[in-house]
Amino acid sequence: MASQVFLDGEFVSSDAASVSVFDHGLLYGDGVFEGIRAYDGTVFRLKQHMDRLYRSAKSILLDIPYAKDELTELVCETVRRNHLTSAYIRLVVTRGSGDLGLNPYNCAKARVFIIAEQLSMFPKALYEQGIQAITAATRRTRSDVLNPKIKSLNYLNNILIKMEAMNAGANEAIVLNHEGYVVEGSGENIFIVRDGVLFTPPAYLGALEGITRQAVIDLAPSLGLEVKEEPFTQHDVYVADEVFLTGTAAEIVPVVGVDRRVVGEGVPGPLTKRVHAAFQDIVRADGVRIEGAHV
Ligand code: PMP
């Protein structure tokens, strides 16, 4: 069914929402984006998503043609217009339409579009059973080449990594940086559990500063859990008691097998379950309320 998409200043039917073939986002991946979720009328950590979007844009000298408050309200309005209360929201800012050359200064104005729809990244059963992962042969882009902290539209590295997982018959891939340290998943951050302590790679190794990752770090103390942001390797993942991935689209998903090694007992572990439950408890409270949402 068609939805209402915000595109270049107006709401249009998704059937009619199209962008120019000269858009630099399409031609070159020249732009930035956010994936955001609303839960029962609350957009989870929307401020943090908007801050990250504007940071990504600043880093690539992209002028977003809306004030942060205005764009925040447009995100809420997109959910409202689609009569949704829980949704996955995609907010995209491209460099806009230019010519076939690389020069971004030939693009007159940035293009903004917002899509809201219902989405579960993995089938529901996998959240109960856990997923199978492989380690991708493709390494994460080096920070001095294209910094993974920029949530840019240039996601080919991530797509090649996801493709490796699909081609191997797995659900997801774990990514190493150029030095061989584990950084994240194709589109999620990673946590491992060892002896009751949560470990996640520091973002400087080449991971996105994930908002779900930060939420887990923030809620851990309330569960009496310690989180250490420390480098670790593929071996540490293989021998971990538990592994889980975090992301806005994926939410919190247990990993029960990696490269044919069984993780822990081969079922979602107790700490993963506790973190997941605590996450479910905060998502409706920690964010921006959509006034007038059809709750
Ligand atoms: N890493 C990458 C590469 C991602 O694309 C995402 C999804 N935005 C994440 C991590 C998770 O970040 P977040 O929790 O902010 O969605």
Residues whose N, C-alpha, C, O or C-beta is under 5 A from the ligand:
A	BS01	PMP	G35 E184 G185 S186 G187 E188 N189 L208 E209 G210 I211 T212 R213 T246 G247 T248 A249
